[in-house]
Amino acid sequence: MQKKKWGIVGGGMMGMTIAHRLAQQGHEVSIFESAPEVGGLASSWMMNDVEWDKFYHVILLSDFYTRDILKDIGVENRINWVETKTGFYIKGKLHSMSNSIEFLKFPTLSLVDKFRLGLTIVGASRIKDWKKLEKVPVTSWLKKWSGNNVYQKIWLPLLRAKLGDSYERTSAVFIWATIQRLYGARRSGLKKEMFGYVQGGYRTINNAFRDKLLQEGVNIKTNTKVNKLESAGGKVALLHGDERMEFDEVIVTVPGALAASLIPELSDAEKEKLKQVEYLGVICVALLLKRAVSPYYITNITDTRFPFTGVIEMTALVNPAELKGNHLVYLPKYVTANDPLFEKDDEYIRDYFVKNFLEMYPEFSAGDISFAGVAKAKHVITVAALDYSAKLPEVKTSVPHVSIINTAHIKDGTLNVNETIRVAETKLAELLKP
């Protein structure tokens, strides 16, 4: 293969994976990242004197793309696998649904409801042709298989937790992909769930990935915001401030609308497709606590009066010793990118979420919280609307030597690090085909 000079816009897991694979083939590669460090949504931050992930992440046994990358960068042997539990907050009480016995004893559902819920999960895990599900609203599909009672008490809170109000526009592919991933992570049906994390969190992964890329000769330019791309004499010019750099090929990994703004030479139809990709953002409050909240890694909330849509207790998975004895909890809320909550300052969001957290767990007081921080991202999850794959922009654009590979190309999965890496790997392979 002819060796080329490649530019990658975006230094998240997508951009780093693409750069790694290109460097392995002997290409000259440069990454341009606007943030101070690589990692994107998987970056870390300081919470008092504790550094951990800004947003919550977990590795599943079935995350083979992630595990292959971790092996490449030398940290796979640092994964800790832990059996986790799942809880539900219903009418002021916590209930576990972490094994078959708890499933059968779960309150608010009849035996018929439980049978239909189990049938839905097993049935979805066996579906291979996801394309047909693109034409079916997730609400209709779940009501048909699980019944209205299960839908209202179990599925609807879960849909709202992950999709906000956009669940009404989402196809059944979303729940199929979610079940496929989680079902694949269980050792035996509903019996046991094993999640993993790398010691040190994604700080360890990002640092190791950066070091691997540097060893492979990849040029990593952080704090570098790309202003524009333009074709010029069979090359692609990348403009950063007053600096102009030329490449044989450029791959843009940033969200759709931003990608459209970076490439003014795109056709109107291409720009429209990119801008029409609907994203959900996340507002996430992280708390460091002096003691554990519950034994559940995930607590699903069926009560809509709380602003956050779930409680993620990271130290139900991660050893608190890695966080200097603290217990780390994330309170996420998924909203549209134009949600008014994004316009509120961090102090308002922090106080609002903390007030509701203390209401949900009255045995805690403000004195139990040693840190409360707000992390926000406007473009996180794409809404898998009906016929989503048919509306996706092409990887190869009409601008010579300019391609776009981003998380919008996750059409048969849900957003997570493994799916991000999978898209990077598969779409790059398609792009490099003769």
C-alpha positions, -999 to +999 in steps of 0.1 A: +000+000+000+012+035-008+023+053+023+005+085+029+005+115+052-028+115+072-044+141+094-069+131+121-092+158+135-101+148+170-081+129+197-108+109+214-109+071+213-121+072+177-092+094+165-066+075+185-078+041+172-077+053+136-042+068+141-030+036+157-042+014+128-028+038+102+006+040+119+007+002+121+005+002+083+035+026+081+016+058+073+027+092+086-001+104+110-009+135+129-037+140+155-052+174+161-071+177+194-085+210+208-084+199+244-052+199+265-051+161+266-063+132+244-093+111+254-124+131+245-154+119+265-132+093+282-108+120+297-102+123+334-103+153+358-093+162+393-118+159+422-101+175+451-069+154+452-085+124+434-081+120+396-107+098+378-129+097+348-150+128+341-179+106+329-186+070+339-173+041+319-172+004+323-157-025+303-178-056+296-164-091+290-180-089+256-162-056+247-137-074+224-127-043+204-118-024+236-099-054+250-079-057+218-069-021+220-060-024+256-039-054+247-021-034+220-013-006+244-002-029+272-028-024+299-052-054+293-036-072+323-046-043+345-083-049+341-101-058+373-133-079+368-160-075+394-194-090+398-219-061+400-255-056+410-283-036+396-309-018+417-342+000+411-355+030+431-393+026+434-415+047+456-387+057+480-372+022+483-342+004+468-348-030+452-322-054+437-326-071+403-292-087+401-299-125+398-327-149+389-341-152+424-343-114+428-358-112+394-386-136+405-391-117+438-391-082+422-420-061+435-446-043+414-445-070+387-468-101+385-455-135+375-469-129+340-451-096+338-419-112+348-423-139+323-429-114+295-400-093+307-377-123+306-391-133+272-384-098+258-348-100+270-341-135+257-360-128+225-340-096+218-307-113+225-315-139+197-325-114+170-298-112+143-314-089+117-315-055+134-324-037+102-361-047+105-362-031+140-352+003+125-388+007+112-404+000+146-407+026+174-390+013+206-422+021+225-444+000+203-419-029+203-416-030+240-453-028+247-460-056+223-434-079+238-435-070+275-470-056+280-480-021+292-474-027+329-438-038+324-433-010+299-446+016+324-427+003+354-394-010+339-388+000+303-401+036+303-379+047+332-349+031+315-357+048+282-360+082+298-328+076+318-307+071+286-326+090+260-344+118+277-376+128+259-361+116+226-372+080+234-404+088+216-385+092+183-362+062+188-364+029+170-363-006+186-327-009+175-317+010+206-331-015+231-320-044+209-284-031+210-285-025+247-297-060+255-272-075+231-243-058+249-254-065+284-266-101+277-233-108+261-216-097+293-234-121+316-220-155+323-254-173+322-285-154+312-298-132+340-276-149+367-243-130+369-229-097+355-192-091+353-179-055+347-144-044+345-122-013+349-085-006+344-065+004+375-063+042+375-093+045+352-092+061+318-062+082+328-042+050+327-057+040+293-053+075+277-017+078+289-008+044+276-025+050+243-008+083+239+026+068+246+019+039+222+010+064+194+042+084+201+063+052+199+046+045+165+057+080+153+023+096+155+024+134+159-001+145+186-010+182+187-032+190+217-046+225+224-050+227+186-083+237+173-088+231+136-106+261+119-111+248+084-103+221+058-099+228+021-088+209-009-057+222-027-038+206-056-046+170-048-039+176-011-060+186+019-050+218+037-057+219+074-059+254+089-051+261+126-049+298+134-023+312+110-008+278+104-015+258+073-006+221+070-011+198+040-020+161+040-027+134+015-058+124+034-078+138+064-103+120+086-126+141+107-140+124+138-159+153+155-198+154+157-218+161+125-226+198+126-191+207+137-177+185+109-200+204+084-187+237+096-150+226+092-155+216+056-171+245+036-166+227+003-191+200+012-222+199-009-254+214+005-269+179+007-239+166+027-240+195+051-278+190+056-273+153+064-246+161+089-266+188+106-297+166+108-280+140+129-296+145+163-274+143+194-282+140+231-259+157+255-252+147+291-251+168+323-234+147+350-227+156+386-199+136+403-199+132+441-171+121+463-187+106+495-173+095+528-193+062+527-211+040+502-246+047+491-257+012+481-243-021+468-256-013+432-234-002+404-265+011+386-296+023+404-324+029+379-349+055+390-386+051+383-395+083+401-396+112+375-394+139+402-356+136+404-336+156+378-309+129+373-320+097+356-299+072+374-273+068+402-240+052+391-220+041+421-185+037+406-171+023+438-195-006+437-171-016+409-139+003+416-119-003+449-123+028+470-086+026+478-080+038+442-099+070+451-081+075+484-109+059+504-136+080+488-168+066+473-176+080+438-211+085+426-223+099+392-257+115+387-263+118+350-291+134+330-293+130+292-309+159+275-311+174+240-282+197+230-304+228+233-319+220+267-321+251+290-302+232+317-271+236+296-274+274+300-274+272+339-241+277+356-223+249+374-233+261+409-270+260+401-267+225+386-246+212+414-269+225+441-300+213+423-287+177+419-272+175+454-305+187+469-323+159+451-296+133+459-300+141+497-338+138+493-334+104+476-310+092+503-322+110+535-296+091+556-269+113+539-262+149+547-242+177+530-213+168+554-210+134+538-200+151+505-164+161+501-166+170+464-194+178+439-185+187+404-203+193+371-193+178+338-212+187+306-210+175+270-236+186+243-229+159+217-227+125+232-254+101+219-270+101+185-307+094+185-314+062+166-346+074+149-366+053+125-347+043+094-316+059+110-290+040+089-306+052+056-301+088+066-264+086+076-238+107+059-212+088+038-177+082+052-161+094+020-172+130+012-174+148-021-143+168-011-113+148-025-093+130+002-116+142+031-135+116+051-158+117+082-159+088+107-177+097+139-200+082+165-230+089+142-219+058+123-229+037+153-261+025+137-266-010+153-253-003+188-254+021+217-227+047+224-199+033+246-161+030+242-163-005+226-188+007+199-167+038+192-136+016+186-156-008+165-168+020+142-132+033+140-119-001+130-146-011+106-151+022+088-113+027+084-111-008+069-138+002+044-120+034+036-087+017+029-102-009+006-086-006-029 
